[in-house]
């Protein structure tokens, strides 16, 4: 879903995040980096706000 709506760059960044979270305790740093990425995306492409809301809700529902 990320790749379809946000593009390949964000899909690759998400894959990198998943790998880092498996190998080290980096959750806080990763969440900060994603906050900046998504703020930049909203500045560049505000029409994606609804997509980001949906992605955030889906992600939150999958978390323990």
Order of alpha helices (4+ residues) and beta strands (2+ residues): alpha-alpha-alpha-alpha
